[in-house]
Amino acid sequence: MEFLRPATWDEALAAKAEYPTALPISGGTDVMVEMNFDVHRPSAILDLNRIGDLATWSIDGDVVRLGAAVPYSRIIDELSEPLPGLALAAHTVGSPQIRNRGSVGGNLGAASPAGDSHPALLAAGRDVFVEAASVRGTRLIPIDDFYTGVKRNSLEADELIRAVHIPVADGPQQFSKIGTRNAMVIAVCAFGFALHPKSRTVGTGIGSAAPTPRRAVEAEEYLQGVLAERGLWESGDLLGSEVVQRFGELVRAAASPIDDVRGTADYRKHALAVMARRTLTWTWNDYSKQIRSAA
């Protein structure tokens, strides 16, 4: 097995171009597990730990550029205000040791439908982009186009993830996850939700309940219609139990889970409906308080 350790980003891109099957590693929280259990034995390892740019973040206007290797612990400590949904998801990742090493870039590279960051990224809006680069140049991949199958993404063989571009939250966001125990667990299913008052839209993200992370598009459209028709964006008045219930039903319908060792398909659908109702209620309560305090 070849071990490649570039010192700069340009060297990393050149190495990936020369060894397109090389497996990138930074935190290694997924890679090392698969290698230790002989699930994956790559021909080469591309160690990105010397490239400091990958572990930085910045805010330009209303967009956070999150380096691919910024660990979850720093997202919690430093980005809870601009990226509240992602920070909540980061809280649920593994142990403190895993949160100190694992990153959103690693989650995206693995593209597991159970990855904790995916529902939050989807809920953050359709203006989330994955910054992918190669010796041929850089491109921004819309998050909705990034996931292509179970543990598959739209990266080309010579591309590496450099950063993720995520809009700064302009409204409350939430994340909910169910596992077989309270901590250090792969999600049985997960749900991300966000209110976007500026664009009068809502965002959803379903995890571990379909071949890829996905939105509940009909649920989004239904809720956006209700909020617009009833003037609730302006008033912040109660949604009503029928709206919350219907939203949960539409989220449930958007999932296509399987039975596996962590849970049944029926349980996942039921849990998603419950999480959808709860996250909607939590975020709307927060939004109503903001409206009243601004009045």
C-alpha positions as CSV (number, residue, x, y, z in Angstrom):
1,M,0.0,0.0,0.0
2,E,1.3,3.4,-1.0
3,F,1.3,6.2,1.7
4,L,1.1,9.7,0.3
5,R,1.7,12.7,2.6
6,P,1.5,16.0,0.6
7,A,2.5,19.2,2.4
8,T,0.4,21.6,0.3
9,W,-3.0,21.6,-1.4
10,D,-1.4,21.6,-4.9
11,E,0.7,18.6,-3.9
12,A,-2.5,16.8,-2.7
13,L,-4.3,17.5,-6.0
14,A,-1.3,16.3,-8.0
15,A,-1.1,13.1,-5.9
16,K,-4.8,12.4,-6.3
17,A,-4.4,12.9,-10.1
18,E,-1.5,10.4,-10.2
19,Y,-3.2,8.0,-7.8
20,P,-7.0,8.4,-8.5
21,T,-7.8,5.3,-6.3
22,A,-5.9,6.7,-3.3
23,L,-8.2,7.0,-0.3
24,P,-8.1,10.5,1.4
25,I,-7.7,10.5,5.2
26,S,-7.8,13.3,7.7
27,G,-9.6,12.4,10.8
28,G,-9.8,8.7,9.8
29,T,-12.8,8.0,12.0
30,D,-14.5,6.0,9.2
31,V,-11.5,5.0,7.2
32,M,-9.6,3.3,10.0
33,V,-12.6,1.3,11.1
34,E,-13.1,-0.1,7.6
35,M,-9.4,-0.9,7.3
36,N,-9.2,-2.5,10.7
37,F,-12.1,-4.8,9.9
38,D,-10.7,-5.4,6.4
39,V,-13.8,-4.0,4.8
40,H,-11.7,-1.7,2.6
41,R,-8.1,-2.2,1.6
42,P,-7.1,0.7,-0.7
43,S,-4.1,0.7,-3.0
44,A,-3.0,4.0,-1.5
45,I,-3.7,6.3,1.4
46,L,-3.6,10.1,0.8
47,D,-2.9,11.8,4.2
48,L,-4.3,15.3,4.2
49,N,-3.3,16.3,7.8
50,R,-0.5,18.6,6.8
51,I,-2.8,20.9,4.8
52,G,-3.8,23.5,7.3
53,D,-6.3,25.3,5.0
54,L,-8.6,22.3,5.3
55,A,-9.0,22.9,9.0
56,T,-10.1,26.6,8.7
57,W,-13.4,28.3,8.3
58,S,-14.5,31.8,7.3
59,I,-17.7,33.9,6.8
60,D,-18.1,35.9,3.7
61,G,-21.3,37.9,3.8
62,D,-24.1,35.4,4.6
63,V,-22.1,32.2,3.7
64,V,-19.9,30.1,5.9
65,R,-17.0,28.4,4.1
66,L,-16.3,25.4,6.2
67,G,-13.0,23.6,5.6
68,A,-13.4,19.9,4.9
69,A,-11.3,19.0,8.0
70,V,-12.7,21.3,10.6
71,P,-13.6,18.9,13.4
72,Y,-17.1,18.6,14.8
73,S,-15.9,19.8,18.2
74,R,-14.9,23.2,16.7
75,I,-18.2,23.4,14.8
76,I,-19.9,23.1,18.2
77,D,-17.6,25.6,19.9
78,E,-17.2,28.1,17.2
79,L,-20.2,27.9,14.8
80,S,-23.3,27.2,16.9
81,E,-24.7,30.6,16.1
82,P,-24.3,30.8,12.3
83,L,-24.8,27.0,11.8
84,P,-27.1,25.9,14.6
85,G,-28.5,22.8,12.9
86,L,-25.1,21.5,12.0
87,A,-23.8,22.2,15.5
88,L,-26.7,20.2,17.0
89,A,-25.9,17.4,14.6
90,A,-22.2,17.6,15.6
91,H,-23.2,17.1,19.3
92,T,-24.6,13.7,18.4
93,V,-21.4,12.4,16.7
94,G,-19.6,9.6,18.5
95,S,-17.5,10.3,21.5
96,P,-15.4,13.4,22.4
97,Q,-12.5,11.7,20.7
98,I,-14.4,11.2,17.5
99,R,-15.7,14.7,17.5
100,N,-12.2,16.0,17.9
101,R,-11.1,14.2,14.7
102,G,-14.2,13.6,12.5
103,S,-15.4,16.3,10.1
104,V,-18.1,17.2,7.7
105,G,-15.7,16.6,4.8
106,G,-15.1,13.1,5.9
107,N,-18.9,12.5,6.3
108,L,-19.4,13.8,2.7
109,G,-16.6,11.7,1.3
110,A,-18.0,8.5,2.9
111,A,-21.5,9.5,1.8
112,S,-23.2,7.0,4.2
113,P,-26.9,7.6,4.4
114,A,-26.5,7.5,8.2
115,G,-23.9,10.3,8.3
116,D,-25.0,12.8,11.0
117,S,-24.2,16.0,9.1
118,H,-26.2,15.2,6.0
119,P,-29.7,16.0,7.3
120,A,-28.5,19.3,8.7
121,L,-26.7,20.3,5.4
122,L,-29.9,19.5,3.4
123,A,-32.1,21.4,5.8
124,A,-29.7,24.4,5.6
125,G,-31.1,25.1,2.2
126,R,-30.6,24.6,-1.5
127,D,-27.7,27.1,-1.6
128,V,-25.3,24.6,0.2
129,F,-22.5,23.6,-2.1
130,V,-19.6,21.1,-1.8
131,E,-16.4,22.7,-3.1
132,A,-14.5,20.0,-5.0
133,A,-11.1,20.5,-6.6
134,S,-8.7,18.7,-8.9
135,V,-5.7,19.6,-11.0
136,R,-8.4,20.5,-13.7
137,G,-10.0,23.2,-11.5
138,T,-12.6,23.8,-8.8
139,R,-16.3,23.3,-9.0
140,L,-19.2,23.8,-6.6
141,I,-21.6,20.8,-6.4
142,P,-25.1,21.6,-5.1
143,I,-25.8,19.5,-2.0
144,D,-28.9,18.0,-3.7
145,D,-26.7,16.6,-6.5
146,F,-23.9,15.3,-4.3
147,Y,-25.4,12.1,-3.1
148,T,-25.8,9.5,-5.9
149,G,-26.3,6.2,-4.1
150,V,-25.5,4.2,-1.0
151,K,-22.0,5.4,0.1
152,R,-21.6,7.0,-3.4
153,N,-21.1,10.7,-4.3
154,S,-20.6,12.8,-7.4
155,L,-16.9,13.4,-6.9
156,E,-14.7,12.5,-9.9
157,A,-11.9,10.1,-9.3
158,D,-9.3,12.9,-9.2
159,E,-11.2,15.3,-7.0
160,L,-10.9,16.1,-3.4
161,I,-13.4,17.9,-1.1
162,R,-11.9,21.2,0.0
163,A,-14.8,22.9,1.8
164,V,-18.5,23.2,2.1
165,H,-20.4,26.5,1.6
166,I,-23.3,26.9,3.9
167,P,-25.7,29.9,4.3
168,V,-25.6,31.6,7.7
169,A,-28.9,30.7,9.5
170,D,-31.5,33.4,9.3
171,G,-34.0,31.4,11.4
172,P,-34.2,28.6,14.0
173,Q,-32.9,25.2,13.1
174,Q,-33.1,21.8,14.7
175,F,-31.7,18.3,14.5
176,S,-33.1,15.0,16.0
177,K,-31.6,11.6,15.9
178,I,-32.7,8.1,17.2
179,G,-30.2,5.4,18.0
180,T,-30.1,2.0,19.8
181,R,-28.6,3.8,22.8
182,N,-28.1,7.3,24.0
183,A,-24.5,8.0,22.7
184,M,-21.8,6.7,20.4
185,V,-24.2,5.1,18.0
186,I,-25.0,5.1,14.3
187,A,-28.4,6.7,13.6
188,V,-31.4,4.4,13.2
189,C,-32.8,7.5,11.6
190,A,-32.3,11.3,11.8
191,F,-34.1,14.4,10.8
192,G,-33.0,18.0,10.2
193,F,-35.3,21.0,10.0
194,A,-34.8,24.7,9.4
195,L,-36.9,27.8,9.0
196,H,-35.6,30.4,6.4
197,P,-37.7,33.6,7.0
198,K,-35.8,35.7,4.4
199,S,-36.7,33.4,1.6
200,R,-40.0,32.3,3.2
201,T,-38.9,28.7,2.8
202,V,-38.3,25.7,5.1
203,G,-35.7,23.0,4.8
204,T,-35.7,19.3,5.7
205,G,-33.2,16.5,5.7
206,I,-33.8,12.8,6.2
207,G,-31.0,10.5,7.3
208,S,-30.6,6.8,7.6
209,A,-34.0,6.1,6.1
210,A,-33.3,5.9,2.3
211,P,-30.5,4.9,0.0
212,T,-29.2,8.4,0.2
213,P,-29.8,11.4,2.5
214,R,-32.8,13.2,1.1
215,R,-35.3,16.0,1.5
216,A,-39.0,15.6,2.3
217,V,-40.0,17.8,-0.6
218,E,-43.7,17.5,-0.3
219,A,-43.6,18.3,3.4
220,E,-41.5,21.4,2.6
221,E,-44.0,22.6,0.0
222,Y,-47.0,21.9,2.2
223,L,-45.6,23.8,5.1
224,Q,-44.4,26.7,3.0
225,G,-47.9,27.0,1.5
226,V,-49.6,27.0,4.9
227,L,-47.2,29.7,6.3
228,A,-47.7,31.9,3.3
229,E,-51.5,31.5,3.0
230,R,-52.1,32.2,6.7
231,G,-49.6,35.0,7.1
232,L,-47.7,33.1,9.8
233,W,-44.3,34.3,8.7
234,E,-45.4,37.8,9.8
235,S,-47.6,36.9,12.8
236,G,-45.8,33.9,14.3
237,D,-49.1,32.6,15.5
238,L,-49.7,29.0,16.4
239,L,-49.5,26.5,13.5
240,G,-52.3,24.2,14.8
241,S,-52.1,20.5,15.5
242,E,-53.5,19.5,12.1
243,V,-50.6,21.3,10.3
244,V,-48.0,19.7,12.6
245,Q,-49.6,16.3,12.1
246,R,-49.8,16.6,8.3
247,F,-46.2,17.7,8.2
248,G,-45.1,14.6,10.1
249,E,-47.1,12.4,7.7
250,L,-45.5,13.9,4.7
251,V,-42.0,13.4,6.1
252,R,-42.9,9.8,6.8
253,A,-44.0,9.3,3.3
254,A,-40.8,10.8,1.9
255,A,-38.7,8.0,3.5
256,S,-37.9,4.6,1.9
257,P,-36.0,2.8,4.6
258,I,-35.0,-0.9,5.0
259,D,-35.1,-3.4,7.8
260,D,-31.6,-3.9,9.2
261,V,-29.9,-4.8,12.5
262,R,-30.5,-1.3,13.9
263,G,-34.3,-1.1,13.2
264,T,-37.2,-2.0,11.0
265,A,-38.5,0.1,8.1
266,D,-41.8,0.6,9.9
267,Y,-40.1,1.9,13.0
268,R,-37.9,4.3,11.1
269,K,-41.0,5.8,9.3
270,H,-42.8,6.1,12.6
271,A,-39.8,7.7,14.3
272,L,-39.3,10.2,11.4
273,A,-42.9,11.3,11.8
274,V,-42.4,11.9,15.5
275,M,-39.1,13.7,15.0
276,A,-40.6,15.9,12.2
277,R,-43.5,17.0,14.5
278,R,-41.2,17.7,17.4
279,T,-38.5,19.6,15.4
280,L,-41.2,21.7,13.7
281,T,-42.8,22.5,17.0
282,W,-39.4,23.5,18.6
283,T,-38.4,25.7,15.8
284,W,-41.7,27.4,15.4
285,N,-41.9,28.1,19.1
286,D,-38.4,29.7,18.8
287,Y,-39.5,31.7,15.8
288,S,-42.7,32.9,17.5
289,K,-40.6,34.2,20.4
290,Q,-38.4,36.1,18.0
291,I,-41.4,37.7,16.3
292,R,-42.9,38.7,19.6
293,S,-39.7,40.1,21.0
294,A,-39.2,42.2,17.8
295,A,-42.7,43.6,17.9
